[in-house]
């Protein structure tokens, strides 16, 4: 009995020894900033000045802040449009990459390559494409007779959102493609062969074999895409500056401007924690509706 206790103690001590480096970094760079940020959200005062404890006043003020609600609405709009598009195109490119058609490997590489680029490079490319007069797209549209004059892509809210969505889709679809491709390669070929012998066509195989087999992967991709879309910042900041006006300013950009332009870190922290709460609630609801239901079945 004593030997078992001693062995268990030694195993626990060894485990702690190996976990210690990770736990130190995790505590310093994750747990401490989380706690410090929440404490900061309870104070008022600009950076470099005396901080005054304000309790929940930052959160109360947020409820009356029209700019907060405007930025949140812009973010939700982006999430609602970008998520289905990115997931659908990721699945589409994965199906092509997993097929035996000529050029499938090229599609796989071409879909994933933009994902390795930095956001600064991605936005620079698309600003150059959409730029009026000197941009590639406008000149092509005019030469083809589709447009009769230069289109000011960044001067109208709808067109500005279109540029952000296109750049985001081009940049991020490769990650979803790889995830879907991994799921497709796990589906046994025998299922398709058996269904073909029973007279099932390609559409029937896709609806009754491919999609059900990819259910868990699809749910994971959707959740990851929703979370990533709520953190939208680089594309509008570098492409439109949040304009025209404030029509494309997302919540993270508003947090950045409050914190690093107005130097009001208390209010910026409060908004950050509301954004965190939104993503946590979405994740929990998603888990409750889909994951637990799947386990229960």
N, C-alpha and C positions, 0 to 999 in steps of 0.2 A: 504494500500500500504506500509506504514511504517512498519507494523507488518511483512509483507512478506519479506521486505528487511532485517529486523532485524533477522528473522528466517533463511534466507539464509546465512546471515553473521555468525550466531551462528553455523550453520551446517558446513560452510567452516572452521571456527575456530576449531571445534571439529575434523574435518577430518585431518587438519594440525597437530593437537596435536597427533593423533594416528599414523600419517605417519612419524612424526619427528624422532622417534628412528630408523626406517628403513632407512630413508633418510640420517641420520648421518652416519650410518655404511656403506651404499652404497656409499656415497661420499668419505669417508675416505679409504675404502678398494677396491673400484672399479673405481670410476671416477678419483680420484687423482692419483692412479698408472697409469691409462691410459694416462693422460696428462703428468705426470712426465716421463713416459717411452718414449713418443714421443719427448719431449724436450731433453731427454738424447741421443736419436738417432741422434740429430743434433750436437753432440759434439764428439771430439776425445780425447784420452788420457786414460791411464790405471787407474784402481781403486787405490785411494790413492795418485795419482799425480794430477798436475794441469790439468784441463780440458780446451780444446781449442775449441771455436765455429768453426764448420766445414760446416755448412749448409747442403746441400744434398750430400756431398762427400761420406758419408758412403753408401748411396743408389747407387751412381755412381760406387763406387768400387765393390759393390755387383754384378753388371752386368758383371764384368770382373773376378769375383771370381769363378774358376772352381770347387772349393770344395762346394760352395753354390749350383751350378747347379747339381752337383753330388748328394748331399744330397736331393735336391728337387726331382730329378728323382727317387731316392730310395723311397721317401715318396709317390710319385704318383704311383709307381709300387705297393707298398703295398696297397694303397687305391683301385686301380683297381682290385686287386686279392681278398683282404679280404672282401670288401663290398658285392659282390655277394654271396660269400660263407657264410658269417655270416647271411645275410638276408635269404638265401635259407634254411640253417639248422635251423634257428629260426622258420621259417614257418613250416618246417617238424616236429620239436619237438612239436610245438603248435598243429598241426593236430593230432598227436598221443595223446598228453595230453588231448585234447578235445574229443577224441573218447571214446567208451565204451569198448575198448579191455582191457583185463587183464594186469595189470602193467602200466596203463596210468598215475596213480598218481606217481608211482616210476620214470617214465621218466621225469615228470614235476619237481619233486624235484631234481633229478640227474642233469638235465639241468641247473637249477638255482643255485644250491649249490656252484659251483666254483665262481660265480659272487660275493659272499660275502667275498671271500678271498682277501688278499692284493696282490699287484703285486709281492712283494718279495717272498711270499709263492708260488705263481703260478709258477714263473720262477725257483725257487729252485726245485720244483717237476719235471718240464720238463727238467731241466738240468740233474737231476739224471736219468731220463728215457733215455735221448739221450746220456748220457756220454759213451764214448768207454771203453771197458774192464769191467768196474764195473756197467755200466748202464743196466737197465732191458731190453730195446727194442733190443739191439744188441744180447744179450744172447738168447732171444726168437727167433729171426730171424735165428740165427745159429743153434739152436736146431731143428727148423722146416725145415732146409735145404734151406731156402730162401736166406740166405747170407752165403758165404763161409769164410768170414773174418770180422773183426771188421770194421764197417762203421764210418768214421770220419765225423760226422754230422756237426761239427762246422768249418771244414777246407775248405769246398767248398761253394762258394756263393749260389748256387741253394739249396743245402741241408740246409745251415744256414737259408735261407729265409723260407724253409719248416718248420723248427723247430719253428720259430717265428710265422708263420701263424697258425700252429697247436695249439700252446700255446694260441694265441689270440682267436682263434675260441672256444676253450674249456672254456676260461675264460669269454668271453663276450656273447656267444650265448644265455645264460639264460635270459638276459635282453630283447633281441628281442623276445624270446619265450613268455615271460609274456605279452608283448605288443600285439603280434599276438593272444595270447590266449584270451585277453580281447576283441579284435575285433571279434573273432570267436563266443564268447558267446553272442554277441549282434545281431548275425544273427538269425532271427526267424526260429524255426523248421518248421513252416508251409510252408516255401518256399521249403524246402527239401521234405516234405511230398507231396506237390502239384506236384513237378517235378517228384517224384517217381511214382505217379499215371499216369502221362503222359508218363511214360516209360523211363525217364532219368536214366542213370547209374551213378556210383560213379564218374567216370572221367568227365562226362558231368556236374554233379552237382558242381564239383570242378572248372571247367573252366568257367561256366556260372552263378554260384551263389556265390561260396566262394571267388574266386579271385576278381570279381567286387565289392563285398561287403567290401573287405579288401583294396581297392585301397588307401583310405586316410591314413590308418594305414601303409601300405607298403611304401608310399611316405615319411611319417614321419620317419619310421625306416631307410630308405635308407639315408635320409639327416643326421640324427643323427649319423649313422654309418660312413658316409663320414667325418664328422667333427671330430669324435673320432679317426678315422684312421689317419687323418692329424696330430693329436697330439701324434702320436706314439713316445714313448721314453723308457719306463721301460723295455719292452721285449728285444729289441736289446741291451740296455745298460747292462742289467744283464745277458743275455744269451750269446751273442756273442761279446759284447764290441764294436759293430759296424763293426766287422770283418767278414770274413778274409779281411785284409786290411781295406778298407772303404766301402766295398760292401754292408753292411747292416746298414750303418749309416744314420738315418733319419734326417730331418731338425731340429727337436727339440733337438736332441742330439748334432748337430753341434752348435746350439745356446748356449746350455749349456757349451760346451767346449770353445767356443769363450768367453763367459761371465765369467765362473768360473775357467777355466784353463789358458786362456790368459789374463783374467781380462780386456778385452776390452768391457765394457758394452755399449758403444755407438754403435759399429757395431752389437753387439748381439741384442740390442734394435731395430735397423733398420731391421734386418732379422725377428725379431718377428712381427713387424708391417706389413711386406710384407706377412708373413704367415697369419696374421689376415685379411689382405686385400683379400688374395686368398679365405679364407673361407667365407668372406662376399660376394664376387662376386659369388661364387658357390651357396650360399643361395639365393641371389637375382635372379640368373638365374633359379634356381630350382623353386622358387616361381613364376616367370614369366611364365615358360613353363608349369607348372602343376597346381599350386594352382589357379592362375588367370583364366586359361583356364577352370578349373573345375567350378569356380564361374560363369564364363560367360555362361556356358552351363545351 
